[in-house]
Amino acid sequence: MPRQSQLFPDHEPTVLPPPPSGPSETRRAAAPVWLQRLSLLVLVLFCVYLGVLVLVLPWSTRMWDNNLFFQSHPALGSVLHHGAVRGIISGLGLLDIWIGISEAVHYRDYRG
């Protein structure tokens, strides 16, 4: 019969000390300022572009009313042609524009 290892060893397990806290704590290096500003610019442009698209698209008859996806799914199309649903979708576009502008206004550089 092969010998099995002991399920509960006799010695105490080693416990690592907690990581240091306070001013001597190691910090992650912040990204360069130019990279932070570039990522902010990309985020703001994306949010504003997508917001304008979602804001205007439901009211465009060429893109919304003559949509082949809505025509192939008549139940979905009948719901999405209601004015309230179009307004809700446009509201999401306004919210997206607001998020982009808010990110630009409340931006702070993190220097490490």
Buried (B, 14 or more C-beta within 10 A) or exposed (E): EEEEEEEEEEEEEEEEEEEEEEEEEEEEEEEEEEEBEEEBEEBBEEBBEBBBEBBEBBBEEEEBBEBEEBEEEEEEBEEBBEEEEBEEBBEBBEBBBEBBBEEBEEEEEEEE
